[in-house]
């Protein structure tokens, strides 16, 4: 059986680490990992019990990207969270464009390759009062664009560009939220602050308002990747069911001893706006790919927290 050659760009990102963990379990895959910090990636692979080999290659930077032949290229490059990019919202455009164009230029010379680009549920807009669906519309404040529109517009631009390259195999996967044991606990998300509170045995203070979000598990994302075939398309990818904030808090209290209290004075700042209902009901991935998520958001979070904390 011919080996399947997979390139992952942005190897040190949260989402790529779950993919790497899964891909390295296959004997039929040759994995090419590209990162600006190869040393950090080597350290991560050590935690998985993996080392570089003929089937697992690590590159420091992207100079050698175009020198290989790939069946699949997965672009996980990003600028990180609000804390990581330090308020440089322009990087949402410049960084995304740089690496997206790198792959597209490669595809123009290697049209047989499938390119998977990670998009986001934010493409539907910053205000989520209802879940996204096949008929959802994004209304942009064109005369009042601000920082919270930056990431949304950058992703919208990338998706639009990809659809125009109709003869290239480019698939955008929209992920709404994602959680694994490989998350960076300095990211400043709700879930990372919750974990830090458990680890430090301190009271976790949260706003009293509830939310309903979808957290995709790495195994279900890997399932989607395996089901993809060459085409030019886009899919919303979600778990088996979204979860309420109160359900996460109660589960963490019962399973991991979390102490929490509601605080109305808290004021959270996010890069893309507050989303109290953040998931999709557009089941095109099920219809066309046969995608059937195995884990609900709550079950996925619980599974990964046990691996992380226990």
N, C-alpha and C positions, 0 to 999 in steps of 0.2 A: 504494500500500500504506500502510495506517494506521501511524503511528509507535507504537512500544511504549514506554510511560512507566514507567520504573523508578526507584524511590527506594531509596537505600542509607543506612541509619542507622549511625553509627559509622564514617565514611569513612576515618579514619586507622588503623583496625585492620589487622593483618597480613592477615587473610583477605579483607577488603574490597578491599585494594589489587590483588590478583590479579584480582578480579571487575571492578574499574574498568578495569584494563588491557585486559581482554577486551571489556567492553561498549563502550568508546570506539572499538573497531575496527569497530563496526557502524554503518551509515548509517541504520538503521531504528529506533534507540533514542534516546529523550530521557532523559538521566540526571540525576537530582536527588540531589546528595550532601549529606548533613547531617553536621555535625561540630561539636564544641565548640571546635575550633581550625582555622578555615577557612584561615588563613594557611599552616599546615603542609600542608594539602591542596593549596593552590595551588602550593606549592613542589614537591610530589610530582608534580602534573600536568605541571609544567615538565620534569621528568626524562623524562616520557613524550612530550614534544613536544606537549602539549595545553594549551589555554587555555579559559577560560569562553566559552560561546557559547549560542545558542538551544537547542542540543542537549546542552549540558553546563553545568549550573547548580550552584553551590556556595552553601550556606547556613551561616552562622555561628550555630550553635545550632538549636533545634528549634521555635521559635515559629511558623514558617511551614509546618510540616509538614502541618497539616490544611487548608491553603488550596489544595492542589493535588489533581488527580485522577491516580491511578496505576493501572496494570495489575498491577504487581508491587511489593511492598515487601520488602526484604531487611534483616533486623535483624542487624547485626554488632557491636552495642554490647557492650562487656565492661569489666571493671575491670582487665584486664591480668594480668601475671604476679605471682608472689609478691613479686618485687622492686618492682613498680610499685604494688601496693595497700598495701605497707608493713605487712602483717599485719592489715589491716582486713577480716577475713573476712566481716563482716556486709554488706559491699558486694556480695557475690555475690547476696544477696537483694534489697537495696534498689535497686541499680542495674538489675538484671534486671527487677524488678517495674515500676519507673518507665517504662522504655521499652517493655516488653512491653504494659503497659496502654495506653500511648499509641497503639500500633498497633491493639490490639484495639478501643479506643473508636472509632478511625477506621473499622475494618471494620464495626462495628455500623451506621454511617451509609453505608458504601460496601461492601456485601457482595459486589460483583462483583470486588473486588480480591483477588489471591492474596498471602498473607503467608508468607514463608520465614523461619523462625527457626533459628539455628544452635544445635544441642545438642551433646552430647559423648558419646564412648564411656564416660566415667566414670559414666554413668547406670547401668551394669551393676554398679557397685561399685568398691571400692578395691583389691581383691585379684584379680589376673588371673593364674591359673595355666594357664588354657586360653583360647582365643579365645571371644568372645561368639557366641551363636547365637540362633536363633528361640525356643528354649526356656529361655534363661538366666533366672536368678532373682537378684534383689538382696536380700540379707539384711542389714538395718540393725541396728546395735547400739543399739536405741532407748533403753536406759538408760545409755548411755555415748557420747553423740554428742560429737564433738570437731571441731577445725578442719578435719581432712582430709575430714570428711563434708559440709562446708558447700557446696562447689560442686556435689557430686553431688546433694544434696537440693534445692538451688535449681533445678537443671536438671530433676530429676524432677518437682518441683512445677509447673514451667512446662509440661512435656509433658502432665501430667495435666490441667492447666487447659485447654490447647489441645484435648485430646480431648473435653472437655465442651462446647466450643463447636462442636457437630457441624454446625451450619448455616453455619459460616464456613469459608472456604478457608484453612486453616493447615497448613503442612507443616513438620515438624521434620526437619532433616538432622543426623544424628550424625556428627561428624568425630572420628576417633581421634587423628591427628597430621597436621600440615599444614606444608609447607615451600615457600617461594619466595624469590627473590632480594630480596624486599621486607621480609624479616624484620628486626626490631630486634635488633642485635647486643649490646644490653645486657640482653636478656631473661633470661639465666642458664640457658638450656636446654642440654642435652648438645650439640645441633647448633650453637648459637651459640658455645659455648665452643670447640668444635672449629674453627669458622671463624676465630675470633679467634686461635687458636694458629697456624693457617696464615698469616694475615695478618701476625702479629707474629714469625713464624719461631721459635716457642718450642715446647718439648716439651709435648704434651697428655697430662696424667695422667688415667687412667680406672680405674675399678674393674674387677677381672678377670672379674666375672660378665657373662654375655652377656644380651642381650634380643632380643625379636622384636616389632617394631612396624610399624605401617602409616603411611607418610607420603603423604598425598594431594597430587597436583600441581594447581596452579591451573587448568590447562586441563581436567583431568578434572572438577573441581568445576564449572567453567563448563558443561561438557557436561551435567551433571546438571540445573543450573538451566534449561537450554534444553529439557530433556525433560519438565519438570514441567507438569502441567495442574491445573486447579482441583479441589481435594479437601481432605479433612481426614485427614492421614496422617503417618507417620514412616518414615524410611529410614536404615539404616546405610550410610555412603558410604566406600568404601575404594579403594585403588589396585589394580593388577593382581596384586600380590603383596607381602607384608610383607618386611621386611629385618632381618637380624641386625646387632647392633652391630659385630661383628667384620668383617662385609662392608663396612659404611660406613667403618670405620677403614682397611681394606686398600685400598679404592677411593681414598680421600683420600690415602693414602700414595703410591699408584702414579700418580695423576693430578695431585695438587696439592702433593706433597712434604711431606705431614704427617709429623711425627715424634711418636710416642706411646709411652707406657710404662704398664704396669699398676701400680697402687698400692692395696694392700689397706687402707691406713689411711684412705682417703677416705670421707667420710660426706656423702651428698647429702641435702638437705632439699627436699621438694616440697610443693606445696599440697594435693595429692590422693592422696599415697601412691605407693610404688614399684610400677611395673607392668612386669614382665618379659615378659609376653605380652599385647600390647595391639593387638588388631585383631578384626574380626568376620568370620564366615562366613555371616551372614544375608544371602542374595543376593536379597532382595525387590526391591531397586532394579533388578536385572537382569530379574527376572520381570515386574514391572509397568511399568517405565519403558523397558526395553530398554537400560539403562545398561551399557556395556562399557568399562571403564577402558583407556586406551591405554598408560599407563606404569606400570611397577612402582615400588615405593618407591625402590629403588636407582637406577633410570634417571631418575626425577624429581629426586632429590637431585643426581645428577651433572649433569643438564641445567641446573638452576638455579645450581649452584655455578660452572659454566663462565661463565654470564652475569654472575655476581657477581664472580668472581675473575679471569677472563681478559679 
